[in-house]
Amino acid sequence: MTEIYFYKNNKNIIQKFEVRGHADLDIKGKDVLCAAVSALASHTIGAIQEFTSEPCENIVDEDDAKVIFRLSNEEPDDIAKTFMEAFASSAEELAFNYPDNLSITYKEC
């Protein structure tokens, strides 16, 4: 199962996300759900890095199937906030359609 954790700060802003594991919907390399989650996470990270000046940290561990992305500012700009919220919204839709393969959890940071 793929697990996505979204961490919100005390201002209810998504500050960080972690994506862990494989969806196991299909064999590795043919799993469309894993591909969708990877594309969403990559797009979010790339868009924030390209279209904002927000300082951020990105860790990818392919051996452990893990991605961690964190915005450094507690009050990121509106564009960064929008990209993070859009990722969460899209991930929730995927989790609704694939509840046995994808879970979404919100935590405080």
N, C-alpha and C positions, 0 to 999 in steps of 0.2 A: 504494500500500500504506500502511496505517496502521501506525505503529511506536509502541509504548509502551515507555518506559524506566522501570524502577523502580530507584531508588538506595537502597542499604542502607548504614547506617553501620557502624562497627566493632562494634556490639552486635547486628548482624544485624536491625536494625529498618528498615523502609521509611520513609525520611525525606522522599522526594521522588518525584514521577513527572512524566514528560513524555509527552504524546500529540501525535504529529505526522502530518500527511498525511491523505489520503482513502483509504478502503478500495477504491474502484473496483469494488465488487461490482455496482453499478447506477449510473444517472445521479444527479447531485447532486440532493438533495431526495427521492429514492426509495430511497436506499441504506440498507437495514435494518441492516447491520453498522455503518456510520458512526453511525447513530442509536443503536444499542445501546452502542457505545463512548462516545459523547457522554453518554448517559443515565447510564452507570456513573460516568464521571468527574465529572459534575455532581452526582450523588447523593452521591458520596464527599466532595467539597468542601463541599457544603451541609450534610451530616450532621455533619461535623467542626466546621464553624462554628456550627451550631445546638446541638449536644449536648455540646460540650466547650468548655473555655476556653483551648485550645491556641493560642498565637500562630502565625500562618501567613501565607504569601505566595501570592498567586494571580495569574498572568499569563495573559491570553487574547489571542491574536493571530488574529483571524478571517481576515485577509488571507493569512496564512501557514499557516492551519489548524494552530494550535499552542496547547496548554494546558500550563502549567507550574504545579505546586502543590508547595509545600514547607512542612513543619512546621519551625518555628524551634527547638524544643527537641530536643536529642539524645536525651532520654528522655521521649517524649510519654506521656500517660496511656494506660491500657489501652483506652479506648473509641476513641481516635484510631488506635491501633495496629490494633485490630480492623477498623475501617473501611478502612484502607489495605490490610491483608491480604485482606479480602473483595473489594476491587476487583481486586487482583492475581489472586486465585483465579478470579473470574468472567472476567477478561480472558484468562487462560490457557485456560479452557474454550472461549471464542470462538476463540482462535488455533488450538486443536486442531481445531476444526470448519471453520475458514477459513484454512488455512495459506498460501494464495496471496495473502491480502488483509490479514492481520494478523500482526505479529511482536511478540514480547515479549522484552525483554532486561533482565537484571539487571546493575547496575553498582555499584561502590563509590563512596560520596560522600566 
